[in-house]
Amino acid sequence: MNEKIISNLKLLAEKEKSHPYKYRAYLKAIQQLQSYQLEITSPKDVEHLPGIGKGILEKIEKTLDDT
């Protein structure tokens, strides 16, 4: 599931390339999730990580709900 979440965030990041702050926020979140060793089953699993804010948590929740 982590790879699916990361993949979706990468797609969203590509759409935000023209907005540097949003793009960097996605990249930072992706980097955090790539080093997260446990399986993500809920946004609460990663809400404590730096760079994982409300918007990213909502994207994670949507990805989890879509599976």
C-alpha positions as CSV (number, residue, x, y, z in Angstrom):
1,M,0.0,0.0,0.0
2,N,2.9,2.4,0.7
3,E,4.0,2.2,-2.9
4,K,0.6,3.0,-4.1
5,I,0.4,6.1,-1.8
6,I,3.8,7.2,-2.9
7,S,3.0,6.7,-6.6
8,N,-0.2,8.8,-6.2
9,L,1.6,11.6,-4.5
10,K,4.3,11.6,-7.2
11,L,1.5,12.0,-9.8
12,L,0.0,14.9,-7.8
13,A,3.5,16.5,-7.4
14,E,4.0,16.5,-11.2
15,K,0.8,18.5,-11.6
16,E,2.1,21.1,-9.1
17,K,5.5,21.7,-10.7
18,S,4.5,25.2,-11.6
19,H,3.8,25.9,-7.9
20,P,7.2,25.5,-6.2
21,Y,6.0,25.5,-2.6
22,K,3.3,22.8,-3.3
23,Y,5.7,20.8,-5.4
24,R,8.4,20.8,-2.6
25,A,5.8,19.9,0.0
26,Y,4.9,16.8,-2.1
27,L,8.5,15.9,-2.5
28,K,9.2,16.2,1.2
29,A,6.2,14.1,2.0
30,I,7.2,11.5,-0.5
31,Q,10.7,11.3,0.9
32,Q,9.3,10.8,4.4
33,L,7.0,8.0,3.3
34,Q,9.8,6.3,1.3
35,S,11.8,5.9,4.5
36,Y,8.8,4.9,6.6
37,Q,9.3,1.2,7.4
38,L,5.8,0.2,8.4
39,E,2.7,-0.5,6.3
40,I,0.5,2.5,6.2
41,T,-3.1,1.5,6.9
42,S,-4.4,4.8,8.2
43,P,-3.3,8.5,7.8
44,K,-2.8,8.5,11.6
45,D,0.1,6.1,11.1
46,V,2.2,8.9,9.6
47,E,0.7,12.1,10.9
48,H,3.6,12.5,13.3
49,L,6.2,12.6,10.5
50,P,7.7,16.0,9.5
51,G,6.4,17.2,6.2
52,I,3.1,15.3,6.5
53,G,0.4,17.9,6.9
54,K,-3.3,18.0,6.7
55,G,-3.4,18.1,2.9
56,I,-1.1,15.2,2.5
57,L,-3.0,13.2,5.1
58,E,-6.2,13.8,3.1
59,K,-4.5,12.5,-0.1
60,I,-3.3,9.4,1.8
61,E,-6.8,8.8,3.2
62,K,-8.3,9.1,-0.3
63,T,-5.8,6.6,-1.7
64,L,-6.6,4.2,1.1
65,D,-10.4,4.6,0.6
66,D,-10.0,4.0,-3.2
67,T,-8.4,0.5,-2.6
